[in-house]
Amino acid sequence: MATYSSPTASATTALVTGAAGHLGSAITRLLVGRAITVAVNDVDATAARRLVESVDGAVPFIADVSLADEAVRLVTEVVERLGPIDVLVNGVGVEGPLGAVEEIRPNDVRRAFEVNVMSMFWLCRAIVGGMKRRGRGRIINVASGAGLAGGALASPYHASKHAVVGLTRSLARELGPHQIPVNAVCPGYVESPMVDRILDAETALTGERADVVATIPMARMASADEVAATVAFLALDAPSYLTGQCVVIDGGLRA
């Protein structure tokens, strides 16, 4: 009988998209702290370079991964400069438009799906060939608790995160024979600028600010570091047999 050992004990390089954002920065810092070289991807060159200046072991790569060609270019450049990519963290995401469904503009919906879903598809498409050849690698998609339930006035965001969950589960089945785990992290409310923007927009729409903390059994939002620790567990420590899962970290909100 095979015994368990961490298949990523020798992991050296991770690609993190949306890395200059609030959550992406926390993920980057935690992975670098585990002696992993992190390819920092973001569309904001200034923010990406500011991050790597403060993190020894992070290297900036600027690309708009919502575009298929840019995703391919990014992966090619990372491999050329840093070597094979052992871990892909698809962390890029936007909240998308909020409002009544009949008032949301089509282009805003398309952009939400391009960033939240297609970026992950293009990156996985570009990276799995190398992982298959080596017979190892890990993919972690940052989804959301919104991908497990509906949400009034935020249908594009919820629908896009449902798509991330579906992509994760489908790729887990497809890549399982190649020993490549694919999992999603589904945070609930996180103390972050994005959640602040969402709550502000909902307040403007409804005229009343929701007391979301009152709905959480732990009576607080998650910190970015707590979500980053969950990502790092899936990236480096979880048994490879754990795949196709949506790991929920929401303080008991959906328990």
N, C-alpha and C positions, 0 to 999 in steps of 0.2 A: 504494500500500500504506500502511495506517495505521501511524504510528509510535507507540511506547509513551511515554506520559507518565503520571505518577501521578494517577489520577482522584480521589484524596483529598487532593491538594495544598491544596485549599481547605476541607478538613474543619475544622469549628470546634467541634462538640459531640459528645460520646460519652456514652452511658448505660452504666454498668457496674453490674451486679447482684451482690449478695454483696460489695460493694465494701469493707466494713469488715473483712472477713476477712483472713487472712494473705496470700493470693495476690491478692485483690481490692485490697488496699491497695497492693501493689507495682505492679499494673497502673495504678491511679489515679495514683500518683506519676509513673510513667513517661510516661503520656499527658499529664499536666499539664506535664511537662517539655518536651513537644513542642508546647507552646502550644495545647493542646486544652482546652476547658472540659469538665469531667467532671461529669455528674449522678451523684452517689454514691447508689446505692440499697442499703438494707439493712433488715432487719426490726428490727435492734437500733438504736434511735434514739440511745442514748448513745454507742455505738461509732462510728456514722456521723458524729455531730457532733464527736467527738474527732478523727476523721480530717480533716475539713474545716478544723478549727481549725489544723491543722499543714500544710495544703496550700492555697496560694493559687491559686484557679482551680477549686476543687471546690465543688459545691453539694449539700447533703443532700436526699434525697427518701426518706421512710420509707414502705414498703409491703411487704406479703407477696405477692410475685409468684407464689406457688404458686396464688393465687386469680385467676380470669379477670377479675373486675371490678376487682380491685386493680391488675392489670397495665394495664388500659385507663386507669384513673385516673392511674397513674404516668406513662404516656406522654403523656397529655393535659396534665398539670401541667408536665412537662419542656418540652414544645413551647411552652406558654404563657409560661413563664419564660425559657427559654434559646433558643428558636427550633428549627428543624428538627434532628432527630437524624441525624447523618451516620454514626455508628458505634454498633452495639449489641454489647456484650460480655456474653454470658450467662455470668456467673461464679459464680452461686449454686450451692451444692451441699452435700450432707451425706453422711457415710459410710454412714448407714443401719444397720440391725441386723446383727450378726454372730452366727453360730451355725449349728448343723445345721438343714437346711431344715425338718425336721418340728417344730422348736422355736421357729421365728420367728413372732412374732405378726402376724396379717394387717394390723392397723392400722399397724404399724411399716413393713411393706413398702409399703403405700399412701402413707405419708408420704414415704418415700424417692423414690418415683416422682413424687409431687406436686412436690417440691422440685427434684429433679434433671432431670426431663423436662418435666412440664407447665408449670413456670415458663417454660421456654424456648419452648415452643409458644405459650403465651399472649402472651409478649412479642413474638415474631415476628409473630403474628397481629395484634397491635395496632399494630405499627410499619411493616409493609411497605407499607401503603397510601401513606403519605407518601413513602417511598423510591421507589415506582413512579412517583408523580406527578413527582418530580424527576429520575427516570432515573438515580439513583445512590444509594449507600449500601453499607455493609458490615456483615456479621453474623459474629461469631466466637463459637462455642460452646466453652466449656471442658469437654471430655470427660475422657478418661483412658486410659492404657494398658489399664485394666480394661475399656474398651469394645472391645478388640480380642482379648481372650482370656478364658477362664473363670477362676474363682477359688474354691477350696473355702472354705466357711464364710463367704463374702461374696457369696452369689448375688444378693441384691437390689441391691447396689451395682454389681456387674458387669453385671447385666441392665439396670439403668437407664442405665448409660453406653453399652451397646450401642444402646439406644434413642436416645441423643443422637447417636451416629454415624449411625444410620439417618435421623433427622430432618435432620441436616446435609446428607447426600447427597441426600435427597429435595427439600429446599428449594433446593439448588444447581441442580437440574434445573428446578424450577418458576420460580425467579427469574432464571435465566440470561438469558432473552430480555429482561429489564428491566435488564440490566447491573448486577446486584446480586450480588457474590460472597458465598458462604456457606461458611465453613470451620470446622473443629474443631481444637483443640489437645489433644493427648493426652500429658500428662506421665506419666512413670513415677513413681518415688519422689521426693518433694520434701521437703526439710527443713521441716517444718510441724507445728503442733499436731494437724492431722487425721491425718497419717501416724503420729504418736506414739500417738494414741488407737487407731488400727487395730492397730498392733503390740502395744500393751498388751492389747487385747481378744483378739487371736489368742493371745498368750502365756497369758492366763487360760484360754482354751479348750483349748489343747494341752499346757500345762505346760512349753513350751520356746519361747524367743524365737528367731525366725528371724534369721539373719545375712543380711539382704537386700543389704547393701552388697557382700558376697562374690559375689553373682550379677550385679553390674553391671560391665561391662568397664572403665568409667572409675573404678570403685572408690570412688564417692561418690554421694550423692543430689544432685539438682538444687537450686539456690537458687530462691527465689520470683522473684528478679530475672531469672533466665535464662528462666523460663516467661513472665514479663511481657514480656520483649523479643521473644519469639516471637509473643505476642498483638499487640504493637505493630507488628511487621512486617506481619502480616496485615491489621491495621486501617488502616495508613497508607502502607506502602511496597511491598507486593507488587503485581505486575501484576494487573489485574482479571480476566485470563484464568485466574488461579489460583483455582479454585473447586471445591467438592465434595471437598476433600481433608482428610485427618486427619494433621496435622503432628505427628509423634511426637518428643518430646524426653525421652529416657530413658537417655542415656549408653551406648547400644548394647545395652540389656537385651533388646530384641526384634529385634536385627539378625540 
